[in-house]
Amino acid sequence: MTPDAGMAMALALARRGLGRTGTNPSVGCVIVRDGRVLGRGRTAEGGRPHAETQALADAARRYGPQALRGATACVTLEPCAHHGGTPPCASALIEAGIVRIIAPFSDPDPRVAGKGFSMLRDAGIEVVIGPGEREARALLAPYLRMRATGRPTVTLKLAGTLDGKIATRSGESQWITGGQARRRTHLLRAQSDAILVGIGTVLADDPGLDVRLPGMAEASPAPIIADRALRTPPTARLLAHGNALIVGDADAHPGRADALRAAGATVARASPDTTATALLAIAATHGHASVFCEGGATLAAALIREDRVDRLIWFTAGTALGHDARSALDTMGIDHLADAPRFRQVSVQATGPDTMSVWERPAN
């Protein structure tokens, strides 16, 4: 098996853990020897055990510990070098008798940052850096951005008509797009740490904000509600998760804050004029590196206006609602085209009768 093939398999494993590994990155690891895959693993739910530990255990269980001696490990991030809840993965690889490590790049975590590679080299293990770098950086973008800037990666999803409307003039919005687009949305939810909506969406739709795909209910992201006056009802469906974060002015509404806490929510104090940037900073303090935003129009406009949308996913239905319908974005305050936010198109594809287009924020 070539290094590229082994890395491709490890990356596929890592993708399965997106949105499910807590504050740790989702990493994949494949152990190979003489062209045979001995063991596979990915970062476990919640972030531990790490991928390398999982793969080593899988290989030992299937072929015995001695089969690991002389093997190669393909891992999608530098093995850790620090003691946490478990010993360093670099130490586990050394003790198992691995002779070669293939990884795309170094872990920017200052507790690692090249130390894992150094430990491996000092033990006489060959370290090959580079295969799969582009794919691994894309997969780990939320983790890497959080390490570099301290802010989450934001994906804004909008679903509207050909003329950019998300609801009729009376507020009816279910369903503008079809079943395939909704299923794709649930998959996007499953790949995110948290799902962000405004209080308007909660009051209008009482959404569950969960993942309703077969066998994937446990992949539901943590709900975050931008709710300045804490108007979220304690009976709201999203509170059933038990991990909802509601950001609002708890000092001005202590009774409402207490009722929401009693219903199982975490209430984060924020001033009435909290910006979208400040809201994301609060999400980061709660360990959310990837945030999937599903609206509504006021929150979406604020995120774009403050240049906080890294990826925009637009589902377009082949219908139109007219000028008096509700627009996907609230007021932006733009007078000149030169001041309008710009995104770069990445892909366009059909999702049943609808179209899904993906746009990215241009690199600064």
C-alpha positions as CSV (number, residue, x, y, z in Angstrom):
1,M,0.0,0.0,0.0
2,T,1.4,3.4,-1.0
3,P,1.7,6.3,1.5
4,D,-1.0,8.2,-0.5
5,A,-3.4,5.2,-0.3
6,G,-2.8,4.7,3.4
7,M,-3.4,8.4,4.0
8,A,-6.6,8.4,2.0
9,M,-7.9,5.6,4.1
10,A,-7.0,7.5,7.3
11,L,-8.6,10.7,6.1
12,A,-11.8,8.7,5.3
13,L,-11.8,7.5,8.9
14,A,-11.3,11.0,10.2
15,R,-14.2,12.4,8.3
16,R,-16.5,10.0,10.2
17,G,-15.7,11.7,13.4
18,L,-16.3,15.3,12.4
19,G,-18.4,17.2,14.9
20,R,-18.2,14.3,17.4
21,T,-14.8,14.7,19.1
22,G,-15.3,17.6,21.4
23,T,-12.4,20.0,21.6
24,N,-10.0,17.5,20.1
25,P,-9.5,17.3,16.3
26,S,-11.0,14.3,14.4
27,V,-8.0,12.2,13.4
28,G,-7.7,9.0,11.5
29,C,-5.0,6.3,11.7
30,V,-4.2,3.2,9.7
31,I,-1.6,0.6,10.5
32,V,-0.1,-1.3,7.6
33,R,2.6,-3.9,7.1
34,D,3.6,-5.8,3.9
35,G,0.7,-4.3,2.0
36,R,-1.9,-5.5,4.6
37,V,-4.0,-3.2,6.8
38,L,-3.5,-4.4,10.3
39,G,-5.6,-1.9,12.2
40,R,-7.7,1.2,11.8
41,G,-9.0,3.8,14.2
42,R,-10.3,7.4,14.6
43,T,-10.6,9.8,17.5
44,A,-13.3,8.4,19.7
45,E,-16.6,10.2,20.6
46,G,-15.8,13.1,22.9
47,G,-12.1,13.2,21.9
48,R,-10.6,10.2,23.6
49,P,-9.0,7.7,23.0
50,H,-7.0,9.2,20.2
51,A,-6.9,7.6,16.7
52,E,-3.4,6.1,17.1
53,T,-4.4,4.3,20.3
54,Q,-7.6,3.0,18.7
55,A,-5.7,1.7,15.6
56,L,-3.0,0.0,17.7
57,A,-5.6,-1.7,19.8
58,D,-7.5,-2.8,16.7
59,A,-4.4,-4.3,15.1
60,A,-3.3,-6.1,18.3
61,R,-6.8,-7.5,18.7
62,R,-6.9,-8.8,15.1
63,Y,-3.3,-10.0,14.7
64,G,-1.6,-9.9,18.0
65,P,0.9,-7.3,19.4
66,Q,3.9,-8.8,17.7
67,A,2.4,-8.1,14.2
68,L,2.8,-4.4,14.9
69,R,6.6,-4.6,15.0
70,G,8.0,-3.3,11.7
71,A,4.7,-1.7,10.6
72,T,3.9,1.7,9.3
73,A,1.3,4.1,10.8
74,C,-0.5,6.6,8.5
75,V,-2.1,9.3,10.7
76,T,-3.8,12.5,9.7
77,L,-2.0,14.7,12.3
78,E,1.2,14.6,14.2
79,P,0.9,12.2,17.1
80,C,0.6,13.9,20.5
81,A,3.6,14.2,22.8
82,H,2.0,15.2,26.0
83,H,0.4,13.4,28.9
84,G,-3.3,14.1,29.3
85,G,-6.0,11.5,30.2
86,T,-3.7,9.0,28.5
87,P,0.0,8.7,27.7
88,P,1.3,10.3,24.5
89,C,0.4,8.6,21.3
90,A,4.0,9.0,20.2
91,S,5.1,6.8,23.1
92,A,2.4,4.2,22.3
93,L,3.6,4.0,18.7
94,I,7.3,3.6,19.8
95,E,6.4,0.9,22.4
96,A,4.3,-1.0,19.7
97,G,7.4,-1.3,17.5
98,I,6.2,0.9,14.6
99,V,9.1,1.7,12.3
100,R,7.6,4.4,10.1
101,I,5.1,7.3,10.5
102,I,3.4,9.1,7.7
103,A,1.6,12.3,8.6
104,P,0.6,15.4,6.6
105,F,1.9,18.2,8.9
106,S,2.7,19.2,12.5
107,D,0.0,19.7,15.2
108,P,-0.2,23.5,16.0
109,D,-1.1,22.7,19.6
110,P,1.8,24.1,21.6
111,R,2.0,21.0,23.7
112,V,2.8,19.0,20.5
113,A,4.1,21.4,17.7
114,G,6.9,19.1,16.4
115,K,7.6,17.4,19.8
116,G,5.7,14.2,18.7
117,F,7.8,13.9,15.5
118,S,11.0,14.5,17.5
119,M,10.1,11.8,20.0
120,L,9.6,9.4,17.1
121,R,12.8,10.3,15.3
122,D,14.8,10.0,18.6
123,A,13.4,6.5,18.9
124,G,14.8,5.6,15.4
125,I,11.4,5.8,13.7
126,E,11.3,7.1,10.1
127,V,9.0,10.1,9.9
128,V,7.5,11.0,6.5
129,I,5.7,14.4,6.4
130,G,3.6,15.7,3.6
131,P,1.3,13.0,2.0
132,G,-2.4,14.2,2.1
133,E,-1.6,17.7,3.3
134,R,-4.1,19.5,1.2
135,E,-7.0,17.1,2.1
136,A,-6.0,17.0,5.8
137,R,-5.9,20.8,6.1
138,A,-9.3,21.1,4.6
139,L,-10.7,18.4,6.9
140,L,-9.1,19.9,10.0
141,A,-9.8,23.6,9.0
142,P,-12.0,24.3,12.1
143,Y,-9.3,22.9,14.5
144,L,-6.5,24.7,12.7
145,R,-8.4,28.0,12.6
146,M,-9.3,27.8,16.3
147,R,-5.6,27.2,17.1
148,A,-4.5,30.1,14.9
149,T,-7.1,32.7,15.7
150,G,-9.2,31.5,18.6
151,R,-12.4,31.7,16.6
152,P,-14.7,29.0,15.3
153,T,-15.1,28.1,11.6
154,V,-18.6,29.2,10.6
155,T,-20.7,27.6,7.9
156,L,-23.9,29.6,7.0
157,K,-26.6,27.6,5.4
158,L,-29.5,29.3,3.5
159,A,-32.4,27.8,1.6
160,G,-34.4,30.0,-0.6
161,T,-36.2,30.6,-3.9
162,L,-34.8,31.8,-7.2
163,D,-35.5,35.4,-6.1
164,G,-33.7,34.9,-2.7
165,K,-36.7,34.5,-0.4
166,I,-36.9,32.2,2.5
167,A,-40.6,32.5,3.5
168,T,-43.9,33.8,2.1
169,R,-45.2,37.2,3.3
170,S,-47.1,35.3,6.0
171,G,-44.0,33.6,7.2
172,E,-44.6,30.1,5.8
173,S,-41.3,28.4,5.0
174,Q,-41.8,24.7,5.3
175,W,-40.8,23.4,2.9
176,I,-39.2,25.6,0.2
177,T,-36.6,22.9,-0.7
178,G,-37.2,19.2,-1.1
179,G,-36.3,16.1,0.9
180,Q,-32.8,15.6,-0.6
181,A,-31.8,19.1,0.3
182,R,-33.1,18.5,3.9
183,R,-31.2,15.3,4.2
184,R,-28.0,17.0,3.0
185,T,-28.6,19.6,5.6
186,H,-28.8,17.0,8.4
187,L,-25.5,15.5,7.2
188,L,-23.9,19.0,7.4
189,R,-25.3,19.3,11.0
190,A,-23.7,16.0,11.9
191,Q,-20.3,17.3,10.8
192,S,-20.4,20.3,13.1
193,D,-19.8,20.9,16.8
194,A,-22.6,23.3,17.2
195,I,-25.7,24.6,15.4
196,L,-26.5,28.3,15.7
197,V,-29.9,30.0,15.2
198,G,-31.5,33.2,16.2
199,I,-34.4,33.5,18.6
200,G,-36.7,34.4,15.7
201,T,-36.2,30.9,14.3
202,V,-36.9,29.3,17.6
203,L,-40.1,31.2,18.2
204,A,-41.4,30.7,14.6
205,D,-40.5,27.1,14.1
206,D,-39.7,25.5,17.5
207,P,-36.9,23.4,15.7
208,G,-35.3,20.4,17.2
209,L,-32.0,21.2,15.6
210,D,-31.0,17.5,15.7
211,V,-29.8,15.1,13.1
212,R,-32.7,13.0,11.8
213,L,-30.8,10.5,9.7
214,P,-30.9,6.8,10.4
215,G,-28.4,5.8,13.0
216,M,-27.0,9.3,13.4
217,A,-29.1,10.8,16.2
218,E,-26.0,10.8,18.5
219,A,-24.2,13.1,16.0
220,S,-26.6,16.0,16.7
221,P,-24.6,19.2,17.3
222,A,-25.0,21.3,20.4
223,P,-27.6,24.1,19.9
224,I,-26.6,27.7,20.3
225,I,-29.3,30.3,20.5
226,A,-28.7,34.0,20.0
227,D,-31.4,35.3,22.3
228,R,-30.8,38.8,23.8
229,A,-34.0,38.9,25.9
230,L,-34.0,35.2,26.8
231,R,-37.3,34.6,25.1
232,T,-36.6,30.9,24.4
233,P,-39.5,28.9,26.0
234,P,-38.3,26.4,28.6
235,T,-40.4,23.9,26.7
236,A,-38.6,24.4,23.4
237,R,-37.7,21.2,21.6
238,L,-34.1,22.1,21.3
239,L,-33.7,22.0,25.0
240,A,-34.3,18.2,25.0
241,H,-30.6,17.8,23.9
242,G,-29.5,18.8,27.4
243,N,-26.5,20.7,25.9
244,A,-28.1,23.9,24.6
245,L,-26.2,27.2,25.0
246,I,-28.3,30.3,25.1
247,V,-26.6,33.6,24.8
248,G,-28.4,36.6,26.2
249,D,-28.8,39.4,28.8
250,A,-29.1,37.2,31.9
251,D,-28.6,40.2,34.2
252,A,-31.7,42.0,32.7
253,H,-33.8,38.9,32.8
254,P,-32.7,36.8,35.8
255,G,-36.0,34.9,36.1
256,R,-36.0,33.8,32.5
257,A,-32.3,32.8,32.9
258,D,-33.2,30.6,35.9
259,A,-36.1,29.0,34.1
260,L,-33.9,28.1,31.2
261,R,-31.2,26.7,33.4
262,A,-33.8,24.6,35.2
263,A,-34.8,23.2,31.8
264,G,-31.2,22.0,31.2
265,A,-29.7,24.9,29.2
266,T,-26.5,26.8,29.8
267,V,-27.1,30.5,29.8
268,A,-24.1,32.7,28.8
269,R,-24.2,36.3,29.9
270,A,-24.0,38.8,27.1
271,S,-24.9,42.5,26.7
272,P,-27.9,43.6,24.7
273,D,-25.6,44.9,21.9
274,T,-23.5,41.7,21.6
275,T,-22.1,41.4,18.1
276,A,-21.9,38.3,16.0
277,T,-18.2,38.3,16.6
278,A,-18.6,38.3,20.3
279,L,-21.2,35.6,20.0
280,L,-18.7,33.3,18.2
281,A,-16.1,34.1,20.9
282,I,-18.5,32.8,23.5
283,A,-19.1,29.7,21.4
284,A,-15.3,29.2,21.3
285,T,-15.0,29.4,25.1
286,H,-17.4,26.4,25.2
287,G,-15.2,24.4,23.0
288,H,-17.0,24.7,19.7
289,A,-14.6,24.9,16.7
290,S,-17.1,24.4,13.9
291,V,-20.4,26.2,14.0
292,F,-23.2,25.6,11.5
293,C,-25.7,28.5,11.3
294,E,-29.2,28.0,10.0
295,G,-30.5,31.5,10.4
296,G,-32.6,33.5,10.5
297,A,-32.2,36.6,8.3
298,T,-31.0,38.9,11.0
299,L,-28.3,36.6,12.4
300,A,-27.2,35.6,8.8
301,A,-26.8,39.3,7.8
302,A,-24.8,40.1,11.0
303,L,-22.4,37.2,10.4
304,I,-21.8,38.3,6.8
305,R,-21.6,42.0,7.7
306,E,-18.9,41.2,10.3
307,D,-17.0,39.0,7.9
308,R,-17.5,35.9,10.0
309,V,-18.8,33.4,7.4
310,D,-16.1,31.1,6.2
311,R,-18.4,28.9,4.0
312,L,-21.8,29.7,2.7
313,I,-24.1,26.9,1.5
314,W,-27.1,28.0,-0.6
315,F,-29.9,25.6,-1.5
316,T,-32.0,27.1,-4.3
317,A,-35.5,25.9,-5.1
318,G,-37.0,26.4,-8.5
319,T,-39.8,28.7,-7.4
320,A,-40.3,32.5,-6.7
321,L,-42.2,34.4,-4.1
322,G,-41.9,38.0,-5.0
323,H,-41.0,41.3,-3.4
324,D,-43.4,41.0,-0.5
325,A,-41.9,37.7,0.7
326,R,-39.2,37.4,3.4
327,S,-35.6,37.8,2.2
328,A,-32.8,35.5,3.2
329,L,-30.8,38.4,4.6
330,D,-31.8,41.3,6.8
331,T,-30.5,44.9,6.3
332,M,-26.8,45.0,5.3
333,G,-26.4,48.8,5.0
334,I,-24.5,48.7,1.8
335,D,-24.5,51.7,-0.5
336,H,-21.7,50.8,-2.9
337,L,-21.0,47.5,-4.7
338,A,-17.3,47.8,-3.8
339,D,-18.3,47.4,-0.1
340,A,-20.4,44.2,-0.7
341,P,-19.0,41.0,0.8
342,R,-17.6,38.6,-1.8
343,F,-17.5,34.8,-1.8
344,R,-15.7,32.4,-4.1
345,Q,-17.8,29.6,-5.6
346,V,-16.4,26.2,-4.8
347,S,-19.0,23.8,-6.3
348,V,-22.6,23.5,-7.6
349,Q,-24.6,20.3,-7.7
350,A,-28.2,19.2,-8.0
351,T,-29.9,17.9,-4.9
352,G,-33.1,16.4,-6.2
353,P,-35.2,19.2,-7.7
354,D,-33.0,21.9,-6.0
355,T,-29.5,23.2,-6.4
356,M,-26.8,23.3,-3.8
357,S,-24.0,25.8,-4.3
358,V,-21.0,26.1,-2.0
359,W,-19.1,29.4,-1.6
360,E,-16.0,30.2,0.5
361,R,-14.7,33.4,2.0
362,P,-11.7,34.5,0.0
363,A,-8.4,34.2,1.9
364,N,-7.1,37.5,3.3
